[in-house]
Amino acid sequence: MKARARFEPHYFQVLPNLDMIGIAELGYNLAGHSFTSYAQNSDSGDFRFGVSGIYLSAWKASVTYTGFLGVPSRQPLADRNFAMFSLERTF
């Protein structure tokens, strides 16, 4: 049994031609063990926080931080928190 919640507010025209999107997400494995993924044990989970901006409807940049919840004996990814930056151009 798992639960996941995501909050993603959109802010339009924060500055001229710039839209912003916030990301807050939390996932938690309440009970059981997954047969398909070694990282989905009970009493473990993950979270993600980030922000992205879209400029002129052509450029998109985002920064996201992902962390993992749970003791290392239940969460094999407990030491793998990471940040990600991406920049893309759409044509």
SVG drawing of the C-alpha trace seen along z (x, -y; Angstrom):
<svg xmlns="http://www.w3.org/2000/svg" viewBox="-2 -42 27 52">
<polyline fill="none" stroke="black" stroke-width="0.4" points="0.0,0.0 1.5,-3.3 0.4,-7.0 1.6,-9.9 0.6,-13.6 1.6,-16.3 1.1,-20.1 2.0,-22.0 0.9,-25.7 1.2,-27.6 1.9,-31.4 1.3,-33.1 3.1,-36.3 5.3,-36.6 7.4,-38.9 6.6,-39.8 6.6,-36.6 7.7,-34.4 5.5,-31.8 6.6,-29.9 5.6,-26.4 6.3,-25.2 6.6,-21.5 6.1,-19.8 5.7,-16.0 5.7,-13.3 5.5,-9.6 5.4,-7.0 5.2,-3.3 2.8,-2.4 2.9,1.4 4.1,4.3 7.1,4.9 7.2,4.5 8.2,7.4 9.2,5.1 11.3,2.5 13.9,3.1 13.4,-0.5 9.7,-0.2 9.8,1.2 7.3,0.4 8.1,-2.6 10.1,-4.3 9.4,-7.1 10.7,-10.0 10.1,-13.8 10.7,-16.3 10.8,-20.1 11.5,-22.3 10.7,-25.3 10.6,-25.7 10.2,-28.7 8.9,-29.1 10.1,-32.1 8.5,-33.2 6.8,-29.8 10.1,-28.5 12.7,-28.2 12.1,-26.1 14.5,-25.9 14.0,-23.9 15.7,-23.1 14.6,-20.1 15.8,-18.5 14.9,-14.8 15.4,-13.1 14.6,-9.7 12.9,-8.9 13.4,-6.0 16.2,-4.2 18.9,-2.7 17.8,0.8 14.4,0.1 15.3,-2.5 18.3,-1.4 18.4,-4.9 18.7,-6.7 22.1,-8.1 21.2,-9.1 19.6,-12.5 20.3,-14.7 19.6,-18.0 18.9,-18.3 19.0,-21.3 17.6,-21.2 17.4,-23.7 15.6,-23.1 14.4,-24.9 11.3,-24.0 11.0,-24.7"/>
</svg>
